[in-house]
Amino acid sequence: MENGLKSSEEFKKLTYRVIKNERLADPYTDEHFASDIKWLKERIDLGVEKNLGRPGWGFYVNKVRVATFYGTKNWDSKILPEIKLLVTKYSTEVQPVNAPAVAR
């Protein structure tokens, strides 16, 4: 699924981060978050931000979640086209951060 996004023109316009841990049952730790998205982990810890489901994709603009996508069903027909629309909508204003939470 990621390949469809990564091979798109829209992918060049966003910052993409993957948050993974070893097992679905394990909580995320600070080490799972890249340094440029530590703010997201802090918000989750404070209860300000809800943890994404797994697999889940969060689409952020200026550190505000503007969309959330869950699961893998309808990836090609629904989720990927919606992500592309969001990139088009927001790329003229700011660089969005797409921070998916996908377990291994």
WOKASUL-V692850 format. One record per residue. N is the residue number from 0. SS is DSSP state (H for helix, E for strand, - for the rest). OMEGA is omega in whole degrees, -180 to 180 (none if undefined). NEAR is the number of other C-alpha atoms within 8 Angstrom. Layout:
# WOKASUL-V692850
<<N/SS/OMEGA/NEAR> <N/SS/OMEGA/NEAR>>
This chain:
# WOKASUL-V692850
<<0/-/-179/7> <1/H/-178/5> <2/H/178/6> <3/H/178/9> <4/H/-176/10> <5/H/-180/7> <6/-/-178/7> <7/-/175/8> <8/-/-179/6> <9/H/-178/10> <10/H/-180/11> <11/H/-176/6> <12/H/-178/10> <13/-/174/12> <14/E/-172/9> <15/E/179/8> <16/E/177/9> <17/E/177/8> <18/E/-177/12> <19/-/169/10> <20/-/-173/11> <21/-/-176/7> <22/-/180/7> <23/-/-177/9> <24/-/-177/4> <25/-/177/7> <26/-/173/6> <27/-/177/7> <28/-/180/6> <29/H/-177/7> <30/H/-180/5> <31/H/-175/9> <32/-/175/10> <33/-/-175/9> <34/H/-178/5> <35/H/176/5> <36/H/175/8> <37/H/178/10> <38/H/180/7> <39/H/177/8> <40/H/178/10> <41/H/179/8> <42/H/178/10> <43/H/180/11> <44/H/-180/8> <45/H/-178/7> <46/-/179/7> <47/-/-178/7> <48/-/178/9> <49/-/177/6> <50/-/178/5> <51/-/172/11> <52/-/-177/7> <53/-/-7/10> <54/-/180/12> <55/E/180/13> <56/E/176/13> <57/E/-180/14> <58/E/-174/13> <59/E/173/13> <60/E/-178/12> <61/-/178/7> <62/-/176/6> <63/E/179/6> <64/E/-180/9> <65/E/178/8> <66/E/176/7> <67/E/178/10> <68/E/-178/8> <69/E/173/9> <70/-/-178/7> <71/-/-179/7> <72/-/179/4> <73/-/-180/7> <74/H/-176/9> <75/H/-175/9> <76/H/-175/7> <77/H/-172/8> <78/H/-179/10> <79/H/177/11> <80/H/178/9> <81/H/177/8> <82/H/179/9> <83/H/178/9> <84/H/178/8> <85/H/179/8> <86/H/179/12> <87/H/-179/9> <88/H/-172/7> <89/H/-174/11> <90/H/177/11> <91/-/-178/6> <92/-/-175/5> <93/-/174/8> <94/-/180/11> <95/-/175/14> <96/E/178/12> <97/E/-174/12> <98/E/-179/12> <99/E/175/12> <100/E/-176/14> <101/-/180/11> <102/-/178/11> <103/-/none/7>>
